[in-house]
Structures are given as C-alpha cells and as structure tokens.
Amino acid sequence: MADLRVELLVVEDCPHLDRARRDLESILGHGVIEVPIQLIYVGSQEDAEFLGFQGSPTIRVNGDDVDSQPDLPVAVGCRRYRTADGKIVGSPPVELIKAAVDSHRRSRLQAFQREEAAKVAEFARAAADAEAAGAAVSDLAPTSGAAESPVESASRQPEGRDHGAE
C-alpha cells in the first residue's frame, strides 16, 4: 500500500472535517502500512477549479473521488453525500471510502499476483530450457560402457608393468 495516495480536500472551518478525517483514519488503520492523509485547504474559486474541487469535504484515493459525481459543479462550499439508505450527510459515507481503499488494495494484490506468476513462469521456462539443454548434452555422451572418473583412471595401474618387482 506504499503507493496509496489519500487526499482530504476541505474549505477552512469545514464543519465536517473532523468526521471525514476520523472515518478515513479508521479505514486506513486496518492496513499493515501507515498511509498518510494529505490535507488540502481550498481557499478560492481558482484553487477549486484547478483542483476540480466539488465541495468540502472531498476525499480522493489515488486522485479519484470516492463519490465521483461528474455532474456536480466545481465549488468552494459544503458538499452533501447520500448514504446507501438515502440519508443526506455532510461527509463521504464510510462505505464509499472503504470501497475506494479496498479497490486499491485489490488491484495491488492482483498486480503482485501477476508479477509472481510471471516469475514462476519464467523460472519454469528456464528450468525446461536447462533440462532440454542437459538432455542434448547427454545424447552426445558415448553409450558403449560407462565412463571412468579421473580418480578411477589414476588409481589403475598401466598394463604390462609389474610394479611390485622394483
């Protein structure tokens, strides 16, 4: 999760900042690696336009709004969210934050699994190539009789000489 980037964009004196931060910290706290929250204060309409800020508070995970609403205008002001049961609240619902973080975790896990599978496949390919190369070398070895080791060759006495008579 080291590459997880979390932004909390707010206007100054946002009444929902504490709730949004608490919910975000609670969800991020379930991970193994501590993830910092980048707190960004939006102070002007120009800043809001530059950031694509649609109201306070906004939570983004790796640049994606946890509650993407493309039709919502850019604005310096409060933002409202709808919960799964239809209530209007002033902070992103926990389910949306959790879904965004979990989606990132799943995609990282899948990427890791793909990388590991590629390593295993490469290892298997290299082993098969080595085995094929080994089989080719053994095919060239003489088949009539077993080969002598250098130790056996050195310990054998030459024929025709009597070494005990010296």
C-alpha positions, 0 to 999 in steps of 0.5 A: 500500500506504499503507493496509496495516495489519500487526499482530504480536500476541505474549505477552512472551518469545514464543519465536517472535517473532523468526521471525514478525517476520523472515518478515513483514519479508521479505514486506513488503520486496518492496513499493515502500512501507515498511509498518510492523509494529505490535507488540502485547504481550498481557499478560492474559486481558482484553487477549486477549479484547478483542483476540480474541487466539488465541495468540502469535504472531498476525499480522493484515493489515488486522485479519484473521488470516492463519490465521483459525481461528474455532474456536480459543479466545481465549488468552494462550499459544503458538499452533501453525500447520500448514504446507501439508505438515502440519508443526506450527510455532510461527509463521504459515507464510510462505505464509499471510502472503504470501497475506494481503499479496498479497490486499491488494495485489490488491484495491488494484490492482483498486480503482485499476483501477476508479477509472481506468476510471471516469475514462476513462469519464467523460472519454469521456462528456464528450468525446461530450457536447462533440462532440454539443454542437459538432455542434448548434452547427454545424447552426445555422451558415448553409450558403449560402457560407462565412463571412468572418473579421473580418480578411477583412471589414476588409481589403475595401474598401466598394463604390462608393468609389474610394479611390485618387482622394483 
